[in-house]
Amino acid sequence: MSDVETKKLYEMKAEIIQAIGHPIRLAIIDFLSGGEQCVFDIAKHVGAQRSNVSRHLAVMLNAGVIACRKDGLKVIYWLRTPCITKFLGCVTDVLRHQIKENNEVLQKL
């Protein structure tokens, strides 16, 4: 792979990471890991207005993180690639490691 191709790949990966890089979007992903949901249920679960949730869903749709379909008057969303939850699990492991290190430093004070 050329340097240009490698750079483009990094940019594309960064766009996906940016698309999930908001607390509401992380909560949406977590909720959708349990299966398909409509906007009303997503908004209720994350504790945000439907219009705000719709904007966050649009960002993740554009990045290819989630997909949707119409079901009558409802729009149903799901994770396009459920493996994204594995990535978020890795992020949780990083946090655990940071907390452990911070606790060790605090104990030395």
C-alpha positions in Angstrom: 0.0 0.0 0.0 1.4 3.4 -0.9 1.8 6.3 1.5 -1.1 8.1 -0.1 -3.4 5.0 0.2 -2.3 4.5 3.8 -3.0 8.1 4.7 -6.4 7.9 3.1 -7.2 4.7 5.1 -6.2 6.5 8.3 -8.4 9.4 7.4 -11.4 7.1 6.7 -10.9 5.3 10.0 -10.7 8.7 11.8 -14.0 9.7 10.3 -15.7 6.7 11.7 -14.1 7.2 15.1 -15.2 10.8 15.1 -18.7 9.7 14.1 -19.0 7.7 17.4 -17.0 10.2 19.5 -19.9 11.7 21.5 -21.5 10.5 24.7 -25.0 10.4 23.2 -23.7 8.4 20.2 -21.9 6.0 22.5 -25.2 5.5 24.4 -27.0 4.9 21.2 -24.5 2.3 20.1 -24.8 0.6 23.4 -28.6 0.6 23.2 -28.6 -0.7 19.6 -26.2 -3.5 20.6 -29.4 -5.1 22.0 -31.2 -5.0 18.6 -33.2 -2.7 16.4 -34.9 0.3 17.9 -37.0 3.3 16.7 -36.1 6.9 17.3 -38.6 7.3 20.1 -37.2 4.4 22.1 -33.6 5.5 21.5 -34.4 9.1 22.6 -36.1 7.8 25.7 -33.2 5.5 26.6 -30.5 8.1 26.2 -32.6 10.9 27.8 -32.4 13.3 24.9 -34.9 15.1 22.6 -35.8 13.2 19.5 -34.6 16.0 17.3 -31.2 15.9 19.0 -31.0 12.1 18.7 -32.0 12.3 15.0 -29.0 14.5 14.4 -26.7 12.1 16.1 -28.2 9.2 14.2 -27.6 11.1 10.9 -23.9 11.5 11.7 -23.6 7.7 12.4 -25.7 6.9 9.3 -23.4 9.0 7.1 -20.3 7.2 8.5 -21.8 3.8 7.9 -21.9 2.8 11.6 -25.7 2.3 11.7 -28.4 1.5 9.1 -32.1 2.2 9.0 -35.4 1.2 7.4 -38.9 2.6 7.4 -41.6 0.6 9.2 -44.8 2.4 8.6 -44.4 5.8 10.3 -41.4 4.6 12.3 -37.8 4.6 11.3 -35.9 1.6 12.7 -32.2 1.7 13.4 -29.6 -1.0 14.0 -25.8 -1.4 14.1 -24.5 -2.0 10.6 -21.4 -3.6 12.1 -22.1 -4.9 15.6 -18.3 -5.5 16.0 -18.1 -1.8 16.9 -19.1 -2.9 20.4 -15.8 -4.8 20.6 -13.9 -1.6 19.9 -15.9 0.1 22.7 -15.1 -2.8 25.0 -11.4 -2.2 24.2 -11.9 1.5 25.2 -13.4 0.3 28.5 -10.3 -1.8 29.1 -8.1 1.3 28.5 -10.2 3.2 31.0 -9.8 0.4 33.6 -6.1 0.4 33.1 -5.9 4.2 33.5 -8.0 4.0 36.7 -5.7 1.3 38.1 -2.6 3.3 37.4 -4.2 6.5 38.9 -5.2 4.6 42.0 -1.6 3.3 42.4 -0.3 6.8 42.2 -2.9 8.1 44.7 -2.0 5.4 47.2 1.6 6.6 47.1 0.6 10.1 48.2 
